[in-house]
Amino acid sequence: MGMTSLNISLPGSLKTFVEAQIAEGGYSTASEYIRGLIREAQRKQVEEKIESLLLDGLKGEGIQLTKEWWRQFRAKLKGRQPKPGKSPQK
């Protein structure tokens, strides 16, 4: 994975804060600290999307998970599996 540069300007108080976070958090550089913040923001965004989808799902109509439903569900899944020795179709 290639790295690119991004220059940012910070007021002195924020620069001091970042330097303290680096020292306290075991980061070796400001870049490492900033990458950690960005990864955390990405993870949070994914979690929020999952939560939204789950909440949307809860709003939908429920279904009864009967023995017949499970039988049909397993049959559907088996139909998706490639036969031994054959590659899956796209």
Secondary structure in CASP SS format (residue, H / E / C, confidence):
PFRMAT SS
TARGET T0000
AUTHOR 0000-0000-0000
METHOD secondary structure of the structure
MODEL  1
M C 1.00
G C 1.00
M C 1.00
T C 1.00
S C 1.00
L C 1.00
N C 1.00
I C 1.00
S C 1.00
L C 1.00
P C 1.00
G H 1.00
S H 1.00
L H 1.00
K H 1.00
T H 1.00
F H 1.00
V H 1.00
E H 1.00
A H 1.00
Q H 1.00
I H 1.00
A H 1.00
E H 1.00
G H 1.00
G C 1.00
Y C 1.00
S C 1.00
T C 1.00
A H 1.00
S H 1.00
E H 1.00
Y H 1.00
I H 1.00
R H 1.00
G H 1.00
L H 1.00
I H 1.00
R H 1.00
E H 1.00
A H 1.00
Q H 1.00
R H 1.00
K H 1.00
Q H 1.00
V H 1.00
E H 1.00
E H 1.00
K H 1.00
I H 1.00
E H 1.00
S H 1.00
L H 1.00
L H 1.00
L H 1.00
D H 1.00
G H 1.00
L H 1.00
K H 1.00
G C 1.00
E C 1.00
G C 1.00
I C 1.00
Q C 1.00
L C 1.00
T C 1.00
K H 1.00
E H 1.00
W H 1.00
W H 1.00
R H 1.00
Q H 1.00
F H 1.00
R H 1.00
A H 1.00
K H 1.00
L H 1.00
K H 1.00
G H 1.00
R H 1.00
Q C 1.00
P C 1.00
K C 1.00
P C 1.00
G C 1.00
K C 1.00
S C 1.00
P C 1.00
Q C 1.00
K C 1.00
END
